[in-house]
């Protein structure tokens, strides 16, 4: 079973994404900021990350930059944000994101992106 980490400081967003992912058959864990996400990654790496941009302690850009430098398997990350400017998207890709979605996330689009990034189509 594929493991996905949701990195977002908003409990409602984590709960929304968790329900979509668990209903699709994924194993889900959560982190409230980039620091917690890095700690969890070092303990047990994930197959994919859903990352918010604006978070306390370590934002999504900082998390992705640090994640990409860790000696762990490098897997896809989807940046999910209310920020919709072209510059925000460019910053996300520069930091290491593989896809960028605007909140509120459409469940079918989210699952489509995940299956595309995980490649094999299986869950």
VENSULHU-V390749 format. One record per pair of residues at least 12 apart in sequence whose C-alpha atoms are under 6 Angstrom apart, sorted by the first residue. I is the first residue (numbers start at 0). J is the second residue. Records with the same first field share a line. If there is no record, write none. Layout:
I = J, J
This chain:
1 = 25, 46
2 = 26, 27, 45, 46
3 = 27, 45, 46, 47, 48
4 = 27, 28, 29, 48
5 = 29, 49
6 = 29, 30, 31, 32, 49, 50
7 = 31, 51
8 = 31, 32, 54
32 = 54
33 = 57, 58, 62
34 = 57
46 = 74
47 = 74, 75, 76
48 = 76
49 = 76, 77, 78
50 = 78, 79
51 = 78, 79, 80
52 = 80
60 = 94
63 = 94, 95
64 = 94
75 = 97
76 = 96, 97
77 = 96, 97, 98, 99
78 = 99
79 = 99, 100, 101
80 = 101, 102
81 = 101, 102
